[in-house]
Amino acid sequence: MSLSPETIFSILIGIGLAASVGFRIFVPLFALSLASYYNIIPLNESWQWVGSTNALLLLGIATIVEILAYFIPWFDNLLDTIAIPLAAIAGTAVMVATVSDLSPVITWALAIIAGGGTATAIKGSTSTSRLASTATTGGIANPVISTIETGSSIAMSVFSIFIPVVAIICVAIIFWLIFKVFKLFKSSKPKQ
């Protein structure tokens, strides 16, 4: 099976947007809707509705509500309890929506593993960091963390749509950082 450059870029866009979902669920969905609405990137035939005016408005409102909700320290931790499974679904969805020219079996396998897996791994680490922030600062640092996460989601969404190669490099760096932090915490844990 030979992959065309368009297929490769569609996969890179999907993985980048899935990583963005790990920071904020609706930001990359809104970005995808905008990109489709303005014909910047094509979507799979069954996902064309994402570029409709109704979807654009609904996702825009959901994005604003999500961003504002994460600035309420106790509420952001509550959101994180439902955000991890939602991130898996949204990460899978953005991957399916963007990947082109592959069989449905390969598309869905790639979407679940690369899209859902990437979004879940990043969302799990951001949720853990916010929980640690709440425990150590009483939630005072949570708005700063929320701002960084929102900025990361916006940047990743823009990179994914306009410069997908940079988005994949960012994804690799994010996973490297997650691995380093995990390794640091694992080694600092007292042995029993």
Contacts in CASP RR format, 6 or more apart in sequence:
PFRMAT RR
TARGET T0000
AUTHOR 0000-0000-0000
METHOD contacts of the structure
MODEL  1
MSLSPETIFSILIGIGLAASVGFRIFVPLFALSLASYYNIIPLNESWQWV
GSTNALLLLGIATIVEILAYFIPWFDNLLDTIAIPLAAIAGTAVMVATVS
DLSPVITWALAIIAGGGTATAIKGSTSTSRLASTATTGGIANPVISTIET
GSSIAMSVFSIFIPVVAIICVAIIFWLIFKVFKLFKSSKPKQ
3 11 0 8 1.000
3 101 0 8 1.000
4 101 0 8 1.000
6 100 0 8 1.000
6 101 0 8 1.000
7 99 0 8 1.000
7 100 0 8 1.000
7 101 0 8 1.000
7 102 0 8 1.000
9 164 0 8 1.000
10 41 0 8 1.000
10 98 0 8 1.000
10 99 0 8 1.000
10 100 0 8 1.000
10 101 0 8 1.000
11 98 0 8 1.000
11 99 0 8 1.000
11 110 0 8 1.000
11 114 0 8 1.000
12 160 0 8 1.000
12 164 0 8 1.000
12 165 0 8 1.000
12 167 0 8 1.000
12 168 0 8 1.000
13 41 0 8 1.000
13 98 0 8 1.000
13 160 0 8 1.000
13 161 0 8 1.000
13 164 0 8 1.000
13 167 0 8 1.000
14 94 0 8 1.000
14 95 0 8 1.000
14 97 0 8 1.000
14 98 0 8 1.000
14 99 0 8 1.000
14 114 0 8 1.000
14 115 0 8 1.000
14 160 0 8 1.000
15 95 0 8 1.000
15 114 0 8 1.000
15 115 0 8 1.000
15 118 0 8 1.000
15 160 0 8 1.000
15 167 0 8 1.000
15 168 0 8 1.000
15 171 0 8 1.000
16 28 0 8 1.000
16 118 0 8 1.000
16 156 0 8 1.000
16 159 0 8 1.000
16 160 0 8 1.000
16 164 0 8 1.000
16 167 0 8 1.000
16 168 0 8 1.000
16 170 0 8 1.000
16 171 0 8 1.000
17 28 0 8 1.000
17 31 0 8 1.000
17 32 0 8 1.000
17 91 0 8 1.000
17 94 0 8 1.000
17 95 0 8 1.000
17 98 0 8 1.000
17 156 0 8 1.000
17 157 0 8 1.000
17 160 0 8 1.000
17 161 0 8 1.000
18 28 0 8 1.000
18 90 0 8 1.000
18 91 0 8 1.000
18 92 0 8 1.000
18 94 0 8 1.000
18 95 0 8 1.000
18 114 0 8 1.000
18 115 0 8 1.000
18 116 0 8 1.000
18 117 0 8 1.000
18 118 0 8 1.000
18 119 0 8 1.000
19 118 0 8 1.000
19 119 0 8 1.000
19 122 0 8 1.000
19 156 0 8 1.000
19 160 0 8 1.000
19 167 0 8 1.000
19 170 0 8 1.000
19 171 0 8 1.000
19 174 0 8 1.000
20 27 0 8 1.000
20 28 0 8 1.000
20 31 0 8 1.000
20 152 0 8 1.000
20 153 0 8 1.000
20 156 0 8 1.000
20 157 0 8 1.000
20 160 0 8 1.000
21 28 0 8 1.000
21 29 0 8 1.000
21 87 0 8 1.000
21 90 0 8 1.000
21 91 0 8 1.000
21 94 0 8 1.000
21 116 0 8 1.000
21 118 0 8 1.000
21 119 0 8 1.000
21 122 0 8 1.000
21 123 0 8 1.000
21 153 0 8 1.000
22 87 0 8 1.000
22 91 0 8 1.000
22 118 0 8 1.000
22 119 0 8 1.000
22 120 0 8 1.000
22 122 0 8 1.000
22 123 0 8 1.000
22 124 0 8 1.000
22 126 0 8 1.000
22 153 0 8 1.000
23 122 0 8 1.000
23 123 0 8 1.000
23 126 0 8 1.000
23 149 0 8 1.000
23 150 0 8 1.000
23 151 0 8 1.000
23 152 0 8 1.000
23 153 0 8 1.000
23 156 0 8 1.000
24 63 0 8 1.000
24 66 0 8 1.000
24 67 0 8 1.000
24 70 0 8 1.000
24 149 0 8 1.000
24 150 0 8 1.000
24 153 0 8 1.000
25 66 0 8 1.000
25 83 0 8 1.000
25 86 0 8 1.000
25 87 0 8 1.000
25 90 0 8 1.000
26 59 0 8 1.000
26 60 0 8 1.000
26 62 0 8 1.000
26 63 0 8 1.000
26 66 0 8 1.000
27 63 0 8 1.000
27 66 0 8 1.000
27 67 0 8 1.000
27 150 0 8 1.000
27 153 0 8 1.000
27 154 0 8 1.000
27 157 0 8 1.000
28 90 0 8 1.000
28 94 0 8 1.000
28 153 0 8 1.000
28 156 0 8 1.000
28 157 0 8 1.000
28 160 0 8 1.000
29 50 0 8 1.000
29 59 0 8 1.000
29 62 0 8 1.000
29 63 0 8 1.000
29 90 0 8 1.000
29 93 0 8 1.000
29 94 0 8 1.000
30 56 0 8 1.000
30 59 0 8 1.000
30 60 0 8 1.000
30 62 0 8 1.000
30 63 0 8 1.000
31 154 0 8 1.000
31 157 0 8 1.000
31 158 0 8 1.000
31 160 0 8 1.000
31 161 0 8 1.000
32 41 0 8 1.000
32 43 0 8 1.000
32 50 0 8 1.000
32 94 0 8 1.000
32 97 0 8 1.000
32 98 0 8 1.000
32 157 0 8 1.000
32 161 0 8 1.000
33 50 0 8 1.000
33 51 0 8 1.000
33 55 0 8 1.000
33 56 0 8 1.000
33 59 0 8 1.000
33 60 0 8 1.000
34 40 0 8 1.000
34 56 0 8 1.000
35 41 0 8 1.000
35 161 0 8 1.000
36 42 0 8 1.000
36 43 0 8 1.000
36 48 0 8 1.000
36 50 0 8 1.000
36 51 0 8 1.000
37 51 0 8 1.000
37 52 0 8 1.000
37 53 0 8 1.000
37 56 0 8 1.000
40 161 0 8 1.000
40 162 0 8 1.000
41 98 0 8 1.000
41 161 0 8 1.000
42 100 0 8 1.000
43 50 0 8 1.000
43 51 0 8 1.000
43 97 0 8 1.000
43 98 0 8 1.000
44 96 0 8 1.000
44 97 0 8 1.000
44 98 0 8 1.000
44 99 0 8 1.000
44 100 0 8 1.000
44 107 0 8 1.000
47 96 0 8 1.000
47 97 0 8 1.000
49 55 0 8 1.000
50 59 0 8 1.000
50 97 0 8 1.000
66 79 0 8 1.000
67 146 0 8 1.000
67 150 0 8 1.000
69 75 0 8 1.000
69 76 0 8 1.000
69 79 0 8 1.000
70 76 0 8 1.000
70 79 0 8 1.000
70 142 0 8 1.000
70 146 0 8 1.000
70 149 0 8 1.000
70 150 0 8 1.000
71 142 0 8 1.000
71 143 0 8 1.000
71 146 0 8 1.000
73 134 0 8 1.000
73 138 0 8 1.000
73 139 0 8 1.000
73 140 0 8 1.000
73 142 0 8 1.000
73 143 0 8 1.000
74 139 0 8 1.000
76 130 0 8 1.000
76 142 0 8 1.000
76 146 0 8 1.000
77 130 0 8 1.000
77 131 0 8 1.000
77 134 0 8 1.000
80 123 0 8 1.000
80 126 0 8 1.000
80 127 0 8 1.000
80 130 0 8 1.000
80 131 0 8 1.000
83 123 0 8 1.000
83 127 0 8 1.000
84 120 0 8 1.000
84 123 0 8 1.000
84 124 0 8 1.000
84 127 0 8 1.000
87 116 0 8 1.000
87 119 0 8 1.000
87 120 0 8 1.000
87 122 0 8 1.000
87 123 0 8 1.000
87 124 0 8 1.000
88 116 0 8 1.000
88 117 0 8 1.000
88 119 0 8 1.000
88 120 0 8 1.000
88 123 0 8 1.000
89 116 0 8 1.000
90 119 0 8 1.000
91 111 0 8 1.000
91 115 0 8 1.000
91 116 0 8 1.000
91 117 0 8 1.000
91 118 0 8 1.000
91 119 0 8 1.000
92 111 0 8 1.000
92 112 0 8 1.000
92 115 0 8 1.000
92 116 0 8 1.000
92 119 0 8 1.000
93 111 0 8 1.000
94 115 0 8 1.000
95 107 0 8 1.000
95 110 0 8 1.000
95 111 0 8 1.000
95 114 0 8 1.000
95 115 0 8 1.000
95 116 0 8 1.000
96 107 0 8 1.000
96 108 0 8 1.000
96 111 0 8 1.000
99 107 0 8 1.000
99 110 0 8 1.000
99 111 0 8 1.000
102 110 0 8 1.000
118 171 0 8 1.000
121 175 0 8 1.000
121 178 0 8 1.000
122 174 0 8 1.000
122 178 0 8 1.000
125 178 0 8 1.000
125 181 0 8 1.000
126 145 0 8 1.000
126 149 0 8 1.000
129 145 0 8 1.000
130 142 0 8 1.000
130 145 0 8 1.000
130 146 0 8 1.000
133 139 0 8 1.000
133 141 0 8 1.000
133 142 0 8 1.000
133 145 0 8 1.000
134 142 0 8 1.000
155 170 0 8 1.000
156 167 0 8 1.000
156 170 0 8 1.000
156 171 0 8 1.000
159 166 0 8 1.000
159 167 0 8 1.000
159 170 0 8 1.000
160 167 0 8 1.000
END
